[in-house]
Amino acid sequence: MVTDSNKPFTKEMAEEFIRKHGKKAKLPIRRKKKVYTPGLTLGIIGTVFAFILPIVTFACSIPGLVTSVKAKNRRYDANAGIALNIVAISLAGINSVIGTILVVRKYLKNKD
């Protein structure tokens, strides 16, 4: 018997299972969630490039976030990928805004 429950299998649960099914029955095995590595990999790449080339971050982290959320709905462990992609997109956005402000300031300064 396999259980998908997130609750730990306690001693009381084991005793109840043995009472119901007898001593010869096998106890349930708890499945581990598989880690979704493509979203995690894209998040790492996006985080590395967030300060260097924000366009690479947007190209990696937006698809990484979308695929990680879809994988989470399919019962994969994608929390790290989701978090990394959100952080990467945020850092790249901040970097892009700061870069745009600096370029506009320089342009306006040279215009005078």
N, C-alpha and C positions, 0 to 999 in steps of 0.2 A: 504494500500500500504506500502511495506517495502523497505527500501533502504539500500544498503550495502556501500554506498559512505562514504569516510572518511571525506568529507567536512561537516562542520556544516550546519544545516538547517536554513537558514537566513530568515528574514522577507520578502525580495524580492521573495525568492523562494516560500514562503507560499502564497503570493499574486498572483503570476503567476499560482500556482496550483489551487487556488480558481477560478481564471478567466477561466481556462481551464475546470475544472470539476464542477463548481458551488459551492454554499455555503454549501450545504448539504454533500459534499464529505469529507471523513476523511483525515486528513493530514498524510503524510508518517511518519512511525515510524522508527527511526534509530536503527538498531541492534547493540548491544554491542558484541565485540569479547569475547569469553570465554577464560579464562586463562588456559593454559596447565600446570596442576600441576605435572604430573609425571616427566617431564624434570626439572622443578623447584626443586622438591624434590631431585632428583638425583644430581643436581648442589649443593644444600646445603650440602648433605652428602659428596660429593666430596671435597668441599671447607673445610669442617671440618677436613677431613682426609688427606688433602694435605701435611701437615707437619708431621703428625704422621706415617701414612702408605700410601705411594704414590701408592702402588699396588691397594689398595681399591679405591683410587681416579680414577685411570685409569679404573678400572672395573665398576665404577658408572658413571663417567663423559663422557666417550666416547659414551656409549649407550644413555646417557641423551642428549648429543649434537645431535646425529643422530636423535633421536625421536623428539627433539624440532624443528630441521630444517624441518623435515617432517610435523610436526604439523603446523608450520608457513605457509607451502605451502597449507595446508588445511584451512587456514584462522583463525587459533587460535592465541591468543596473547601469543607468546612464547619468547619474547625478553629477559625477565629476566632469563629464563632457559638457553637460548643460551649464554648470557653474563656470568652467573655464571659457566657454564660448561667450557667455554673457560678459565676463570680465574683459575678454579681448575686444569685443565690440565696443564696450564702454571706453576702454583706454584709447582705442583707435579713433573713436568719435571725438574724445577730448583733444587728442593730438591733432586731428583734422581742423577742429575749430580754432585751436591756438595757432596753427600754421596759417590758416586763412586770415586771422586777425593780424598776424605779423606781416603778411604779404600786403594786405590792404594798407596798413600803416606806412610801410615802406613806399608803396606806390603814391600815397597821398603826400608823403614828405618830399619825394622827388618831384612831384607835380608843381610844387610851389617854387 
